[in-house]
Amino acid sequence: MRNFWSILSAYLAAWAIFFVYSATVGRRLTRLEEELRRLKSRTGRDE
């Protein structure tokens, strides 16, 4: 039964790391898109 809890803990930790990483990448992408929109409007290139 000890192996079960070790495997379950590792599995949950891996998923937690994946979700935190995904959230971080999503937040960075949103900031990058906002920056790109801001720069396009600043240069007058609203495509």
Distance bins in CASP14 RR format, pairs under 12 A and 6 or more apart:
PFRMAT RR
TARGET T0000
AUTHOR 0000-0000-0000
RMODE 2
METHOD distances of the structure
MODEL  1
1 7 0 0 0 0 0 1 0 0 0 0 0
1 8 0 0 0 0 0 1 0 0 0 0 0
2 8 0 0 0 0 0 1 0 0 0 0 0
2 9 0 0 0 0 0 1 0 0 0 0 0
3 9 0 0 0 0 0 1 0 0 0 0 0
3 10 0 0 0 0 0 1 0 0 0 0 0
4 10 0 0 0 0 0 1 0 0 0 0 0
4 11 0 0 0 0 0 1 0 0 0 0 0
5 11 0 0 0 0 0 1 0 0 0 0 0
5 12 0 0 0 0 0 1 0 0 0 0 0
6 12 0 0 0 0 0 1 0 0 0 0 0
6 13 0 0 0 0 0 1 0 0 0 0 0
7 13 0 0 0 0 0 1 0 0 0 0 0
7 14 0 0 0 0 0 1 0 0 0 0 0
8 14 0 0 0 0 0 1 0 0 0 0 0
8 15 0 0 0 0 0 1 0 0 0 0 0
9 15 0 0 0 0 0 1 0 0 0 0 0
9 16 0 0 0 0 0 1 0 0 0 0 0
10 16 0 0 0 0 0 1 0 0 0 0 0
10 17 0 0 0 0 0 1 0 0 0 0 0
11 17 0 0 0 0 0 1 0 0 0 0 0
11 18 0 0 0 0 0 1 0 0 0 0 0
12 18 0 0 0 0 0 1 0 0 0 0 0
12 19 0 0 0 0 0 1 0 0 0 0 0
13 19 0 0 0 0 0 1 0 0 0 0 0
13 20 0 0 0 0 0 1 0 0 0 0 0
14 20 0 0 0 0 0 1 0 0 0 0 0
14 21 0 0 0 0 0 1 0 0 0 0 0
15 21 0 0 0 0 0 1 0 0 0 0 0
15 22 0 0 0 0 0 1 0 0 0 0 0
16 22 0 0 0 0 0 1 0 0 0 0 0
16 23 0 0 0 0 0 1 0 0 0 0 0
17 23 0 0 0 0 0 1 0 0 0 0 0
17 24 0 0 0 0 0 1 0 0 0 0 0
18 24 0 0 0 0 0 1 0 0 0 0 0
18 25 0 0 0 0 0 1 0 0 0 0 0
19 25 0 0 0 0 0 1 0 0 0 0 0
19 26 0 0 0 0 0 1 0 0 0 0 0
20 26 0 0 0 0 0 1 0 0 0 0 0
20 27 0 0 0 0 0 1 0 0 0 0 0
21 27 0 0 0 0 0 1 0 0 0 0 0
21 28 0 0 0 0 0 1 0 0 0 0 0
22 28 0 0 0 0 0 1 0 0 0 0 0
22 29 0 0 0 0 0 1 0 0 0 0 0
23 29 0 0 0 0 0 1 0 0 0 0 0
23 30 0 0 0 0 0 1 0 0 0 0 0
24 30 0 0 0 0 0 1 0 0 0 0 0
24 31 0 0 0 0 0 1 0 0 0 0 0
25 31 0 0 0 0 0 1 0 0 0 0 0
25 32 0 0 0 0 0 1 0 0 0 0 0
26 32 0 0 0 0 1 0 0 0 0 0 0
26 33 0 0 0 0 1 0 0 0 0 0 0
27 33 0 0 0 0 0 1 0 0 0 0 0
27 34 0 0 0 0 0 1 0 0 0 0 0
28 34 0 0 0 0 0 1 0 0 0 0 0
28 35 0 0 0 0 0 1 0 0 0 0 0
29 35 0 0 0 0 0 1 0 0 0 0 0
29 36 0 0 0 0 0 1 0 0 0 0 0
30 36 0 0 0 0 0 1 0 0 0 0 0
30 37 0 0 0 0 0 1 0 0 0 0 0
31 37 0 0 0 0 0 1 0 0 0 0 0
31 38 0 0 0 0 0 1 0 0 0 0 0
32 38 0 0 0 0 0 1 0 0 0 0 0
32 39 0 0 0 0 0 1 0 0 0 0 0
33 39 0 0 0 0 0 1 0 0 0 0 0
33 40 0 0 0 0 0 1 0 0 0 0 0
34 40 0 0 0 0 0 1 0 0 0 0 0
34 41 0 0 0 0 0 1 0 0 0 0 0
35 41 0 0 0 0 0 1 0 0 0 0 0
35 42 0 0 0 0 0 1 0 0 0 0 0
36 42 0 0 0 0 0 1 0 0 0 0 0
36 43 0 0 0 0 0 1 0 0 0 0 0
36 45 0 0 0 0 0 1 0 0 0 0 0
36 46 0 0 0 0 0 1 0 0 0 0 0
36 47 0 0 0 0 0 1 0 0 0 0 0
37 43 0 0 0 0 0 1 0 0 0 0 0
37 44 0 0 0 0 0 1 0 0 0 0 0
37 45 0 0 0 0 0 1 0 0 0 0 0
37 46 0 0 0 0 1 0 0 0 0 0 0
37 47 0 0 0 0 0 1 0 0 0 0 0
38 44 0 0 0 0 0 1 0 0 0 0 0
38 45 0 0 0 0 0 1 0 0 0 0 0
38 46 0 0 0 0 0 1 0 0 0 0 0
39 45 0 0 0 0 1 0 0 0 0 0 0
39 46 0 0 0 0 0 1 0 0 0 0 0
39 47 0 0 0 0 0 1 0 0 0 0 0
40 46 1 0 1 0 0 0 0 0 0 0 0
40 47 1 0 0 1 0 0 0 0 0 0 0
41 47 0 0 0 0 0 1 0 0 0 0 0
END
